Amino acid sequence: MKSRELRLCGGVFVAALLLDLSWRSYFFNFDGVACAIAVELSDFRHLVHGNHLAYGVAAWLFDRALRLFGYRGEAILSLQILDALLGAAGAAVFASLLRRSGRSEREAALGAAALAVSQAWWFWSLEAQVYMLGALFAALAAREALAEEPRPALAGFWEACAVLGHVGHLMAAPALVWLLSRRRRASIRPFAAALALTVAAAYLAAGLLAVRPLGLDDLRLWLLGSAALKPDRSFSWHGAAPVEALAAWTRMTLRIFCDFVGLSGAPAGAGVVLAALPLAAAARGAARGGRAGVAEPACFWLFWLVGYAALYLAWEPFTVVYRVSDLLGLWALAFLGLDVLPARARAAALAAWVAAAGVFNWATQIRPHADPSANPDYAQALWLAAAAPDEGWVVVYGRDQVYTPYFAHRRPLNLRYLPDAESLDAKLDDLAALGEKVFAVDRTLDESGRRAEFERYGLEALAASDGRTLFRVKRPASPKAAAGKN
């Protein structure tokens, strides 16, 4: 039995990995590029981020391992390969979970395929991003808790690894505790001990060896992480008004299967239908939760989803990557809902969805983002690398904050820390007094909404091509100074 399950998981892993490695994403999300910068600099203070402690270290280790085998390219590709491995491993764990829940090998493989081609899981397995690490370990924790004879300490360790992947996975703990306590009430203590000790030891080691906070305020900033991103580093909750939050969260519940936003007509309708089908099956599975033999797993996955919803309805309900782990619960419930069909019909329905959703997600998300020209920020960074002089600073805004230093290899002058004309003028004057040159691209000036401030200060066009213009930012020479030189 174990050898057959191992072959199943191995086959799923290889198939999912080949799928993920067939296309490279050029979406390059902000956090992934920032992590790649820290990896290349071996900047462990920033690699051990307070909200996702383990990903940066895992990324650094994986990148260094690749370099031992001769890789000499950018770390961003190393991180993308790492996430492809994590996504494929997560699909394999889900296949094992389904198999141990009594599903046939065929259904377990189809369930893993459905997870692998779901938009959120597939897309973020191609991107350098922290969340797939935690999702893999969350799946391992659920698999252990659902076993006939679960090992609570191991479940606690897997949950701790998920939390170290991203602290948001702590929201899976209530569901895990509920299920383990139903099997044996004494399970709570070893689960909680393994979870608490592993997380505490990891944070203590990171604090002592990498962060080395200078005081309580420095420690606070590290632990707050993304909640202290404002220029003054004060606490900021990334929420939305209740009605807006519920609407965004509900749309995202559909979009993690197939993303139809930005489409129109028949493609948009197809995306909504493809996303609604597994949700309808999951709702039916949840409704069957009162039946004998179904109640425990159905309640577990419902508690799983409610736990995550309690956080992500309030924190960035419009951010898709936080909903990746919901796919585990929703697909597990969908299988319970599909049990009303005969085995052959169930397999046929799953295979049809995998084929249709796979083609849809590839055509609307995967293939478009595999085109470098589809990312205008990346195209601008490559243009800057060729057009901007090596010396000096480049004005940045948005994703340019990480794209310009990483892809263009130019020093960034970040408008985030120059919020008004007075602070901007003072900074530009200080750089000019030091003999430093400052450059800006017209697109950055327009998107930041601060072109008028730069025009008042002084812009001199240096180069123009590919629909872009590079300016030198400097005050115009005064007539008196020009006359003195003459």
N, C-alpha and C positions, 0 to 999 in steps of 0.2 A: 504493500500500500504506500509506504513512504517513498519507495523508488519510483513508483508511478507518479506520485505527487511531485517529486523532484523533477521528473522529466517534463511534466506539465508546466511547472514554474519556469524551468529552464527554457522551454520552447516559447512561452509567453515573453520572457525577458528578452530573448534574442530577437523575436519578431518586433516587439515594441521598440527596442533599441535601433534596429535597422530602419524602422519607420521614422524615428526621430532624427537619425543621422542623415536621412535622405535629403533634408532641406536645412539650410542654415538661416536662422532668423537675423535680419538686420534691423529689427525694431529697437534693440539696444536700450532697455529701460534704464532710467536714471540710477537706481540703486545698483544694478548689475555693473554698470561702468564704474561707479564709485568704488565698488568692491574690487574690480579689476585693477584700479589705480593703487589701492591699498595692498593688494597681492604683489604687484610688481615692485612696490616700495618696501615690502615686508614691514608694513606699518601696523603692528599688532595692536596698538592702542585703538585704532579704528576698525581693525578686523574683528575684535571681540565686542561687537555692538551690543548695547544693553538690552535690546529687544530680540536679538537673534544671535546669541553668543557663539554658536558652534559653526555657522555656515562659513564665515570668513576664514577660520582656521582650517576647516575641511577644504575650502577652495585653495588656500595657500599650499597645503600638503599635496593636493591633487596636481596643482600646477607644477610644483617642484618634482613630483614623480614623473610627469610627462617630460620635463626637461632632462631628467636622467636618461631618458630614451631618445634624446636628440631634438626635442621640440624647441624651436627658437622664436616662435611667433608671439602674438599678443595674448595676454592672460585672459582676455574676454572670451576667446575661443576655448581655452581650457575650461572656463566656468560653464560655457554652454554645453560642452561634452559631459561635464560632471552632472549637469541637470538632466541631460538625456539619460544618463545612467540611473539617476535617482527616479525619474519618471517611469522608466522601464522596470526598475526594481519594485516600485509601488504597484504597478499593474500585476507583476508576478505575485506579490503578497496578496493582492485582492483575489487572484485566481485561487491561491491556497486557502484563503478565508472561505470562499464559496464552496470549494471542494470539501472542506471540513464541516461545512454547514449542511452537507448531504447532497450537494449538486453533482451532477454527472461531470465527467471531464469535458465533454462538449460544451455544456452550459457554463462551466467555470472559465473555459477559454473564451467563449463568446462574451461573458461578463467582463473579463479583463480587456478584451478588444473594445467593448463599448466604453469602458473607462478611458482607455488609451486614446480614442478618437474624439472623446468629449472635448469641446473647444478649450475650456480652461486647463484641463490636464495636458492636452496636446501642446497648446501654445506655450505654456509655461515650462514644459519639458524642453523646449528649444531655446529658451531665454536664460541668461545668467540672472538668477533671482533666488532669494533665500527660501521661499516657501516650500519648494518640493522636498527639501531635506526633512522638514518637520512633518510633511504629509506622509512620507514613507514610514517614519517611526510611529506616527499616529495609527497607520494601517496595521503595523506590527503589534501595537498595544491592543487594538480591537481584536485582532486575530487571536492573541493569547487569551483575552478575557472571554471570548466566545468558545474556547476549547472545552471539551468535555471535562477535563481536569485541569483548569487553569492554574498557572503558577503566578500567584499575586506579586511576588517580588520581581519576577521578570516583566510582568505587565507594568509595574511601577517604573522599572528601569527604561522600558521602551517609551513610556509616557514622558519620562524625564528627558530622554533624547529628543522627543518631539518638541518639548518646551524649549530646549536649548536650540533647536532649529528655528523656532519662532515662539515667543512667549504666549501668543494667542492660542496655542494648542493646549494650554492649561484648561481651556473650556471643555475639553473632552473628558477631563477627570471626573466630573459628577456622574456621567454615564458609565464610566469604567467602574467607579466605586459601587454604584447601584447594582451592576451586574455581578461583580465579584462577591458582594455581600449576600446576594441571593443564593449563590452557590455555597458559600461558607462565610458566616459573619466574621470569623477571625481573620479573613483575608484582608480586611481593611488596614490592619496595622502593618503587615509587611509591604503592602502596596504603597501606603503613605510614606513609610520609612525609606523605601528604595527611591521613590520620587523625590522626597525632600533632601535626602543625603546626596544624591547624584547632582541635583541642581545646585545645592549649596556649595558642594565641593568644586564644581565647575566655575561658579561665579567667584568663589574665594580665590581659586588659582588664577583666574583671569585678572582679578583686581590686584593681586599681589605681584604677578609676573609681567603683566602687560599694561594695564591702565595706570596703576599706582596713583590713585587720586590724591590731590594735594590737600584736600579738606572735604568737609561734608558737602559743600556746594558742588565741588567737582564730582563727588560720588553721586549726588542727586542727578546731575546732568547726564552722567553715564547711564544710570539705571532708567531714567525717563526716556532716553533715546529719541524716538520719533515724536514724542509728546513735548519736546523742547527744541523744536527746529526754528523758532522765531529768531530774528537777528539778535534780540536781547536775551535769548535762551530761557525765557520764562515758560511756564507750563501752558500748554495749549491743547484742548481736546478737539479732535478732528471729527466733529459730529455734524448733524444737519437738523433742521426742524422736523418734528415727529412725522408729519404727513409726507414731507419730501423724503425722509429717510426710509419710511415704509415703502414708498413707491420705488425708490432706487433699489432697495433690497429685493423687492418682488421681481423687478425686471432682471436683476442680476441672477436670481434663481433660475430663470429661463436661459439667460445668456451663457451660463457656464456649460450648457449642453451645446447650443448653437447660437452664435452671436448674429442677430439680425439687425442691430442698430447700424444706421448709415445706409441700409439697403432700402429699396422701394419695389413696389409691384410684386410680381410673382416670387422673386428671390426672397424678399422679406417675409411673405406669407409662408413660403416653404420653411424658412428658418424658425418661425413661430411654431408651426406644426411639429417639426422635428424636435424642438425643445419641449413642447407640451406633452408629447407621447410618453417619454419616461417619467415625467412628473405625474401624469395621470396614473400610470402604473404604480408609482410610489405612493400616491394618495390611496389607491385601492389596497396596497399592501399595509399601509398604516391602519386603514379601516378594518382589516382582517385581524388586527392585533389582539382582539379578544378571544380568538379561537385557540383551542388547545394545541400545543406544539408550535404556535406562531407567536404567542403573546410575548414571550421573553425576548427573542431577537427583535421583534417589531418595537417593543418599548425601549429597548436599548438604543436602537438607531434613532428613534424619535427623541430620546433624551440627548443623544449625540447632536442632533440638528438644533434642538432648542438651546443647548449649551453654547454652541457657536453663535447662534442668532442673538443670544442675550448680549454678546459683545459687539457683533458686527452690524446690528441694527443701530447701535449708538456710535460706533467708530468706523468712519469711512465706509458707509454702506454702498457707495458707488465704486469701490475698488474690487476688481474681479479676483485678484490673486488670493484675497483672504477667503474666498469661497471655494477654493480647490478641494479642501477636505470635506465639504458638503457632498461632493460627488460620491464619496464612499458610502455615506448613509443613504443617499437618494437611490443609488443603484442597488444597494442591498434591499431596500424597501420595494423597489421596482420588481425584483425577483419574487418577493412574496406576493406582490399583486399579480404577476404573470402566472402564478401557480394555478389560476382558474382555467388556464389553457392546457390542452394535452401537451405532452413532452415535445412532439414533433412541431406542433404549431408554435410552441414557446420558442424553440430553437430557430424556427423560420422567422418569427417576428424579430428576434434579437439580431439575426444575421442581416435581415433587411434594413434594420435601423443602423447597424454598424456600417453597411455599405453606403446608405443614403447620407447619413450624417458625416461619414468620413469624406465623401466627395464634396459635400457642402462646405465643411470646415476647411478642407484643403483649398477649395476654389475661392472662398471669401476671406480667409485669415492666413493660412499657412503660405500658400504660393505668393500672394501679394507682398507679404513681409519678407519673403526670400529675395526680393528685388532691392538692391542697395539704393537705387534711385527713388524708391518709394519713401525713404526717410530723408526729408529735406535737411534736418539738422546734421545728419551724417554727411550728406553731400556738401553742405557748407563747410564742415570741418575739413574734409579732404581738399576743398577749394582753397581754404585758408592756408593749409599746409604748403600749397604751391604758390599762393599769391602774396601772403604776408611776409614781411622781412623777419628773419630769425630773431632779431633783438626786439625788445619792447613788449608791450602789453596789448591784449585784445579784449575789448569790452564784451562781456557775456551776460546772458539772461536765459532763464529756463534750463533746458537740457544742455545748452552751451556751457554751463558751469562745469560740467564734466567732459563734454565732447571736445571742447577746445584744448584743454591740457592733454587729454588722452589721445585723440585722433589727429589733432592739428599740431600737437607738441608746441603750443604757445602759452605764455603766461596769461592767466585770466584776470581781468579787472571786473569784479563781480558787482553788478548793480544792486544786488540784494542788500549789500551793506552800505549802499550810498542812496538812501531813500528819497532825498530831495536835492534840488538844484544847488543849495548851499554846500552840502556835504560833497556833492559831485565836483563842483568847481574847486573846492579846497583840495580834494584828492588829486585832481588833474594838475593843479598848480604845484603841489608838492612833488609830483612825479617830474614835471617840467623842470623844476629847480634842481632836481638830481640828474637832469640830462636824459631821462627815460622817455621813450616814444610810446604813444598810445594809438592803437588802431581800432577801427570799428567797421562792421559790415552793415549795409543799409537795412537788410532784413532784420537784424538784431535791434537796430534803433527803432524800426517801425513796430516790431512785436512787443517791445518793452513799453511803447507809448511815450518814449522820452526823447524822440528825435529833436523836438523843438529846443530842449535844453542844450543838446550838443550843438545845434546850429547857432544858438546864441553864443556858445563858448567859442566855436570855430571848427569847421570841417574843411579838409582839403582832399579832394578826390585823388587817389593814387593809381588805382587799377580798376578796370571794369571788364567782365567777361561772364558768360553763362548766366546772364540776367542778374548778376551781383555786382556791387560796387564796394571797393575797399577805400575807407577814408583814413587819413591821418587826423587825429584829434589834437588841435593846438590853437592857441589864441592867434589871431591875425597880427602881423607886425604893424605897430603903430606908425603913422606918417612921420612923426618926429624921429623915431628910431631909424626909419628908412632914410630920412634926410641926413641924419648924422653919419650913416654908413657911406652915403654918396660923398 
